[in-house]
Amino acid sequence: MSAPTSGGEARVDLSGAMGAMQQNSAAAAQANQADGNRVTTMFQRSSHPICLFFHLLFRTLALLMYLFGYAITENFVMVFVVCVLLLAFDFWTVKNVSGRLLVGLRWWNEVNEDGTTKWVFESRENNQPNPADSGVFWTTLYAYTVVWAVFAVLQLLHPSWLCITLQSVLGSSMGQSVMGSLISRGTSNMFAGGRR
C-alpha cells in the first residue's frame, strides 16, 4: 500500500480505495435514479397520465393537510374545510373520471319520477385496463382508506368531537369511493366505453 520515496517518506496508494468509492457512489446514484425513474415510469406506462396524476393529487393533499395543516395554520376549521374539499374533489375524480378511464368503472344515482332513487353500476365491456393504471388505482384506493381508518381508530384514543367529526366525513368519502368501485367491478351491466 505504501512505497518509500527518495526522501524516505512513505507514499500511500489510494487508487484502490478511490476506485471502491467511485463504484459505491455510482451504485448510489443508480439507486437514486431508479427511485426517481419509478415515478416517471409509472406515469410513462400509464394510458392516462394526467388522470393518474389527479387521482393521486387530491387524496395526497388531503392526507398532508390533515397531518400538517394544524401545525401550519393553527386553525382547525381551516384544516377541516380544506380536507373536506380535497376529498370531495377526490370523490368526484374517482367516480367520474379516474374510475372510468383507469379501470373502466362508473356509477351514478338516478331519481325516478316517483321520487325513489336507483343506483346504477357499470363496468366497461371487455374491460382490460392498463396494468399500471389498474395497479395504482386499486392500491391507492385501498391504502388511503386504510390510512384514514387507522387515523379514526387513533382518534378514538384521544377523543375530540371536532376531530371525530372530521374523521367521519373523511372516512365516509373514502368508503363510498371504495364501495362504488367494488360494486361496479362486480356488476354485469356493461357500457361500450363511450360517454354516457
Buried (B, 14 or more C-beta within 10 A) or exposed (E): EEEEEEEEEEEEEEEEEEEEEEEEEEEEEEEEEEEEEEEEEBBEBBEBBEBBEBBBBBBBBBBEBBEEBBEEEEEBEBBBEBBBBBBBBBBEBBBEBBBBBBBBBBBEEEEEEEEEEEEEBBBBEEBEBBEBBBBBBBEBBBEBBEBBBEBBEEBEEEEEEEBEEBBEBBBEBBEBBBEBBBBBBEBEEEBEEEEE
